[in-house]
């Protein structure tokens, strides 16, 4: 059995703490197609990790390998130090998995289904744990209903309830908010955020605003290859080629020539009473713009710095996608 452990100093005592998820050179080949190609990353306790990529990029395949549903062609992964190849049962005990197409027994009542799930996991004091999970997922008013009669949002809640029933240290959620309306999305997002305070959460999503709202870190893969593994701030900083400042003036005719001596400035574009300034990446020209405007007796109505959106970042990293 392979174990990977971090060592932390706690009250002058050495305490060994296992890394939640460690993926090492994992590869999956289906026939002639390499769905995942030498992928490596880590996810730490208390971290919400966004797992992004175009359709067919290999996200679901990677998640299934970590969960021991399919075996990798090469490489491996560890969950809480347990190797997915050597100790799959130990890995499964530590993972809560919600697949994209949430498989539920639609003819069962909600609480009946959760009792079934608790029995599978051989949970002590089942009733107390079921009641806790129902409260956590907001299923109180729905617990006596048949699953097949529930809305999509409540079915997702049932799926999350079964995923956390055994109190796993790692949650892997594949498109957990797909098809939800805005109210349902906000509620499920809040639940994931709360779960992420104590557990390691890896989730995929096509909703970029959701990724920005929830994630501590983002992994982006394209054609099964890792193309980004950074925090949101680092991604934006890395991919923004320069600083862009939008200025709206009270005056209608403001000549760009008035500002062309600003250090670090690369271009100015005029749009009626607005000027759009582009500067070198590490140059902050806002004070220079303001000082120049004051010296020229110009009135600034608005100054706005443009930042790369998550959609911009995603497109830039995956635009070279080809079918493999």
C-alpha positions as CSV (number, residue, x, y, z in Angstrom):
1,X,0.0,0.0,0.0
2,X,1.5,3.3,-1.0
3,X,1.0,6.3,1.4
4,X,1.9,9.9,0.8
5,X,1.8,12.1,4.0
6,X,2.5,15.7,4.9
7,X,4.1,16.5,8.2
8,X,2.7,19.3,10.3
9,X,3.9,20.7,13.7
10,X,1.1,20.7,16.2
11,X,1.8,21.8,19.8
12,X,5.4,20.8,19.5
13,X,4.4,17.3,18.3
14,X,4.9,15.9,14.8
15,X,1.6,14.9,13.3
16,X,1.3,13.1,10.0
17,X,-1.5,14.3,7.8
18,X,-2.2,12.6,4.5
19,X,-2.7,14.7,1.3
20,X,-6.4,14.4,0.3
21,X,-5.9,13.8,-3.5
22,X,-2.7,13.4,-5.4
23,X,-2.9,12.5,-9.1
24,X,0.4,11.4,-10.6
25,X,0.9,11.1,-14.4
26,X,-2.5,9.5,-14.9
27,X,-3.3,8.5,-18.5
28,X,-6.4,6.8,-20.0
29,X,-6.5,5.4,-23.5
30,X,-9.7,4.1,-25.2
31,X,-8.7,2.3,-28.4
32,X,-6.7,4.8,-30.4
33,X,-7.9,7.8,-28.4
34,X,-5.9,9.2,-25.5
35,X,-8.7,10.7,-23.3
36,X,-6.4,11.7,-20.5
37,X,-2.7,12.3,-21.1
38,X,-0.1,12.3,-18.3
39,X,-2.2,14.4,-15.9
40,X,-0.8,15.4,-12.5
41,X,-2.3,17.7,-9.8
42,X,-3.0,17.8,-6.1
43,X,-6.1,18.9,-4.0
44,X,-5.6,19.7,-0.3
45,X,-8.0,19.5,2.6
46,X,-10.4,22.4,2.9
47,X,-9.9,23.4,-0.7
48,X,-12.5,23.8,-3.4
49,X,-10.9,22.9,-6.8
50,X,-12.6,23.8,-10.0
51,X,-12.0,21.2,-12.8
52,X,-12.7,22.8,-16.2
53,X,-12.3,22.0,-19.8
54,X,-14.3,21.8,-23.1
55,X,-16.7,18.9,-23.7
56,X,-14.6,15.8,-24.3
57,X,-11.5,17.2,-22.6
58,X,-11.3,14.2,-20.2
59,X,-12.8,15.7,-17.0
60,X,-15.3,12.9,-16.3
61,X,-12.8,10.2,-17.2
62,X,-10.4,11.7,-14.7
63,X,-13.0,11.8,-12.0
64,X,-14.0,8.2,-12.6
65,X,-10.4,7.1,-12.4
66,X,-10.0,8.9,-9.0
67,X,-13.2,7.2,-7.8
68,X,-12.0,3.8,-8.9
69,X,-14.9,3.3,-11.5
70,X,-12.3,2.8,-14.3
71,X,-8.6,2.0,-14.2
72,X,-6.0,4.2,-15.7
73,X,-3.8,3.0,-18.5
74,X,-0.8,4.6,-16.9
75,X,0.0,6.5,-13.7
76,X,-2.0,6.5,-10.5
77,X,-3.8,8.6,-7.9
78,X,-4.0,8.6,-4.1
79,X,-6.9,9.6,-1.9
80,X,-5.9,10.3,1.7
81,X,-2.8,8.3,1.0
82,X,-4.5,5.2,-0.4
83,X,-3.6,4.2,-3.9
84,X,-6.5,3.7,-6.3
85,X,-5.0,0.6,-7.8
86,X,-3.7,-1.1,-4.6
87,X,-6.5,-0.1,-2.2
88,X,-9.7,0.8,-4.2
89,X,-12.1,-0.1,-1.3
90,X,-10.3,2.2,1.1
91,X,-10.4,5.0,-1.6
92,X,-14.1,4.5,-2.2
93,X,-14.8,4.8,1.6
94,X,-13.2,8.2,1.6
95,X,-14.9,9.6,-1.5
96,X,-18.4,11.0,-2.0
97,X,-19.2,11.1,-5.7
98,X,-22.0,12.8,-7.6
99,X,-21.9,12.0,-11.3
100,X,-23.2,14.3,-14.0
101,X,-26.2,12.1,-14.6
102,X,-27.4,11.6,-11.1
103,X,-28.5,7.9,-10.8
104,X,-31.3,7.6,-8.3
105,X,-34.0,5.0,-7.5
106,X,-36.9,7.2,-8.6
107,X,-39.6,4.8,-7.3
108,X,-38.2,5.1,-3.7
109,X,-39.1,7.8,-1.1
110,X,-36.3,10.2,-0.3
111,X,-35.9,9.1,3.3
112,X,-36.2,5.4,2.3
113,X,-33.4,5.9,-0.3
114,X,-31.2,7.6,2.3
115,X,-31.8,4.7,4.7
116,X,-30.7,2.3,2.0
117,X,-27.5,4.4,1.4
118,X,-26.8,4.5,5.1
119,X,-27.2,0.7,5.3
120,X,-24.7,0.2,2.4
121,X,-22.1,2.3,4.3
122,X,-22.9,0.4,7.5
123,X,-23.3,3.7,9.4
124,X,-23.7,3.5,13.1
125,X,-26.8,5.4,14.5
126,X,-28.3,5.6,11.0
127,X,-31.3,7.7,12.0
128,X,-29.3,10.5,13.5
129,X,-27.0,10.7,10.5
130,X,-29.9,10.6,8.0
131,X,-31.6,13.5,9.9
132,X,-28.3,15.5,9.9
133,X,-27.8,15.0,6.1
134,X,-31.5,15.9,5.4
135,X,-31.0,19.1,7.3
136,X,-27.7,19.9,5.6
137,X,-29.1,19.5,2.2
138,X,-32.5,21.2,2.8
139,X,-34.6,18.1,2.1
140,X,-36.8,18.3,5.2
141,X,-40.0,19.2,3.3
142,X,-39.3,16.6,0.6
143,X,-38.2,13.6,2.7
144,X,-41.5,11.8,2.5
145,X,-41.9,12.3,-1.3
146,X,-41.1,9.9,-4.1
147,X,-37.8,10.8,-5.7
148,X,-39.4,10.6,-9.2
149,X,-41.8,13.4,-8.4
150,X,-39.1,15.8,-7.3
151,X,-37.8,18.8,-9.3
152,X,-34.3,18.7,-10.8
153,X,-33.0,20.9,-7.9
154,X,-34.2,18.6,-5.2
155,X,-33.0,15.5,-7.1
156,X,-29.5,17.1,-7.0
157,X,-29.9,17.6,-3.3
158,X,-30.8,13.9,-2.9
159,X,-27.6,13.1,-4.9
160,X,-25.5,15.3,-2.7
161,X,-27.1,13.7,0.4
162,X,-26.1,10.2,-0.7
163,X,-22.6,11.5,-1.6
164,X,-22.0,12.9,1.9
165,X,-23.9,10.2,3.9
166,X,-20.7,8.4,5.0
167,X,-19.0,11.8,5.8
168,X,-16.2,11.4,3.2
169,X,-13.1,13.5,3.3
170,X,-13.2,14.1,-0.4
171,X,-16.2,15.2,-2.6
172,X,-16.1,14.8,-6.4
173,X,-19.0,16.5,-8.1
174,X,-19.4,16.3,-11.9
175,X,-21.6,19.2,-13.1
176,X,-23.6,19.4,-9.8
177,X,-25.6,22.5,-10.8
178,X,-26.4,21.5,-14.4
179,X,-30.0,22.3,-15.4
180,X,-30.8,24.2,-12.2
181,X,-32.7,27.5,-12.1
182,X,-31.1,30.5,-10.5
183,X,-32.6,30.0,-7.0
184,X,-31.7,26.3,-7.0
185,X,-28.2,27.2,-8.2
186,X,-27.6,29.7,-5.4
187,X,-28.8,27.1,-2.8
188,X,-26.6,24.3,-4.1
189,X,-23.6,26.6,-4.5
190,X,-24.0,27.6,-0.8
191,X,-24.1,24.0,0.2
192,X,-20.9,23.2,-1.7
193,X,-19.2,26.2,-0.2
194,X,-20.1,25.1,3.3
195,X,-19.0,21.5,2.6
196,X,-15.7,22.9,1.3
197,X,-14.8,24.4,4.6
198,X,-13.9,20.9,6.0
199,X,-13.6,18.6,3.0
200,X,-11.7,18.6,-0.2
201,X,-14.1,19.4,-3.1
202,X,-13.3,18.8,-6.7
203,X,-16.1,19.8,-9.1
204,X,-16.6,20.4,-12.8
205,X,-18.8,23.1,-14.2
206,X,-19.5,25.0,-17.4
207,X,-20.8,28.0,-15.4
208,X,-17.9,30.4,-15.2
209,X,-19.5,32.7,-12.6
210,X,-19.9,29.7,-10.4
211,X,-16.3,28.8,-10.7
212,X,-15.3,32.4,-9.8
213,X,-17.7,32.4,-6.8
214,X,-16.7,29.0,-5.4
215,X,-13.1,28.0,-6.3
216,X,-9.9,28.5,-4.4
217,X,-8.0,27.1,-7.3
218,X,-8.7,26.1,-10.9
219,X,-7.4,23.3,-13.1
220,X,-8.1,23.5,-16.8
221,X,-7.5,20.6,-19.2
222,X,-7.7,20.5,-22.9
223,X,-7.5,17.3,-25.0
224,X,-6.7,15.4,-21.8
225,X,-3.6,17.6,-21.1
226,X,-3.2,20.0,-18.2
227,X,-3.1,23.6,-19.5
228,X,-3.6,25.6,-16.2
229,X,-3.3,24.9,-12.5
230,X,-3.5,28.3,-10.6
231,X,-5.6,30.4,-8.3
232,X,-8.2,32.7,-9.9
233,X,-6.0,35.7,-9.3
234,X,-2.9,34.1,-10.8
235,X,-4.8,33.0,-13.9
236,X,-6.1,36.5,-14.6
237,X,-2.7,38.0,-14.0
238,X,-0.9,35.5,-16.2
239,X,-3.2,35.8,-19.1
240,X,-3.8,39.6,-19.1
241,X,-1.3,40.9,-21.6
242,X,-1.6,44.5,-20.4
243,X,-3.5,46.9,-18.2
244,X,-6.6,48.4,-19.8
245,X,-8.2,51.6,-18.3
246,X,-11.5,53.0,-19.5
247,X,-12.0,56.8,-18.7
248,X,-15.2,58.8,-19.2
249,X,-14.8,62.5,-19.2
250,X,-17.4,65.3,-18.7
251,X,-15.9,67.0,-21.8
252,X,-17.0,65.7,-25.2
253,X,-13.7,66.3,-27.1
254,X,-10.7,65.1,-25.2
255,X,-7.6,64.6,-27.3
256,X,-5.6,61.5,-26.7
257,X,-2.4,63.5,-27.5
258,X,-2.7,65.1,-24.0
259,X,-1.8,61.8,-22.4
260,X,0.8,60.3,-24.9
261,X,3.8,61.1,-22.6
262,X,2.6,58.8,-19.8
263,X,5.3,56.3,-18.9
264,X,4.3,52.7,-19.7
265,X,1.5,53.7,-22.0
266,X,1.2,51.5,-25.2
267,X,-1.9,52.9,-26.9
268,X,-5.0,55.1,-26.5
269,X,-8.3,54.6,-28.3
270,X,-11.0,57.3,-28.5
271,X,-14.7,56.6,-28.2
272,X,-16.7,59.9,-28.1
273,X,-16.1,61.3,-24.6
274,X,-14.2,58.1,-23.5
275,X,-10.6,57.2,-23.8
276,X,-9.4,53.6,-23.5
277,X,-5.8,53.4,-22.3
278,X,-3.6,50.3,-22.7
279,X,-0.4,50.0,-20.7
280,X,2.4,47.5,-20.1
281,X,1.4,44.6,-17.9
282,X,3.3,45.8,-14.8
283,X,2.6,49.5,-15.2
284,X,-0.1,51.2,-13.2
285,X,-0.9,54.3,-15.1
286,X,-4.1,55.4,-13.2
287,X,-2.4,58.1,-11.1
288,X,-0.6,59.5,-14.1
289,X,-3.9,59.7,-16.0
290,X,-5.6,61.5,-13.1
291,X,-2.7,64.0,-12.6
292,X,-2.7,64.8,-16.3
293,X,-6.5,65.3,-16.3
294,X,-6.2,67.7,-13.3
295,X,-3.4,69.7,-15.0
296,X,-5.5,70.0,-18.2
297,X,-8.6,71.0,-16.2
298,X,-10.5,67.9,-17.4
299,X,-13.2,66.2,-15.3
300,X,-13.2,62.5,-14.9
301,X,-16.7,61.0,-14.5
302,X,-15.5,57.3,-14.4
303,X,-12.3,55.4,-14.3
304,X,-12.6,51.7,-14.7
305,X,-9.8,49.0,-14.9
306,X,-10.7,46.1,-17.2
307,X,-9.8,42.6,-16.1
308,X,-9.8,39.3,-18.0
309,X,-13.1,37.4,-17.2
310,X,-13.2,33.7,-16.5
311,X,-14.8,33.2,-19.9
312,X,-11.9,35.1,-21.6
313,X,-9.3,32.9,-19.7
314,X,-11.1,29.7,-20.6
315,X,-11.4,30.5,-24.3
316,X,-7.7,31.6,-24.5
317,X,-6.5,28.4,-22.9
318,X,-8.7,26.0,-24.9
319,X,-9.1,27.8,-28.3
320,X,-6.4,25.5,-29.9
321,X,-8.6,22.5,-29.2
322,X,-8.5,19.8,-31.8
323,X,-10.1,16.4,-31.9
324,X,-7.8,13.6,-30.7
